[in-house]
C-alpha cells in the first residue's frame, strides 16, 4: 500500500504570527489581571490600563514563538508572555513619570500617571512587576519547579540592577554627555536588550531545551534587542508622534545617549541592519519553522511605529 506524501510544513506569515501572539497575550493578561471589588479596584484599573490594549507585544511574541519550536503548550507560553509584558508595562509606567522621562503620551494614549495620578501609577508599576514574578512561579506556568525557578531567575536578572533598571540609571546619569559607541551599546544592552534577550530565551527554558539551543536564542535576542533599540532611536529622531504613539524628538531634546547621536542616522541604520542579519543567522539550525523569528529581525529595523 502506498504512503501518501507528507503535507508541506505551513509556516504562518510574520503579520499573522504577530497578530496571533498579540491576541494570546491580550487574553492571558485579561485573565491574569482581574478587577477585584473594593477600594483596591482603582489599582487594578491602573494596572490593566497600562498593560492591556496596546503595544507591539514583541516580547510576548518572542516567548510564544520560541516556545512553539519546542512543543510547549500554548497556555503555558501565553502565561510567560503575559508575565514578560507585565514587567515591560511596569517599566514604561515608571519611565514616563515626571521624575524619569516625564512623558505624557504612551501607546497613543495618556500615560498612566496622566490617566490616573502619579502615586497610583507608581503603585500600578510596582504591582505589575510583582504580579509578573507571581505568574512565573505558579504551577500552571510549568509542572517542573526547576523550570519555574529558572524563569523567575532569568526575568529578575534581565530586569534588575544589572539589566533594565541599571540601564535606566546609566541613561539618566549620561544625559547631556557624549558617549562612544561601546558605551552606548552597553547602556542599551542593559536598558532594552536584556529583557528582549530573556524573552527569546524564555521559550527555550519552558521547553527544557539543551544549553546549546538556549544559547542560540539568547544570542538571537541579544542582537535583536540591539537592532530594535537603534530603530527606536531612529524613529524618535525621524518619526512623528502620530506614527510612534509617543512624543517624538525627546531623545535629542533631553540630550540622550543614542546610536543616532554617536554615529549619525545613516551609519546607525546600517549598524541596525547588520545586527538584524546577525540575529537571524543564529537560528539557521532551526530551519523554516523559525522563519517568523528571522523575519522579525528584519521587521524591527524597518518598522515605522
Secondary structure, DSSP 8 states (H G I E B T S, - for coil): -------------HHHHHHHHHHHHHHHHHHHS---SSTTHHHHHHHHHHHSS-S--HHHHHHHHHHHHTT--HHHHHHHHHHHHHHHHHHHHHHTSTTTT--SEETTEE-HHHHS-HHHHHHHHHHHHHHHHHHHHSGGG-S-HHHHHHHHHHHHHHHSTTTHHHHHHHHHHTTT----HHHHHHHHIIIIIHHHHHHHHHHHHHTT--HHHHHHHHHHHHHHHHHHHHHHHHHHHHS-HHHHSS-TTHHHHHT---HHHHH-HHHHHHHHHHHHHHHHHTTGGGGGGGHHHHHHHHHHHH---
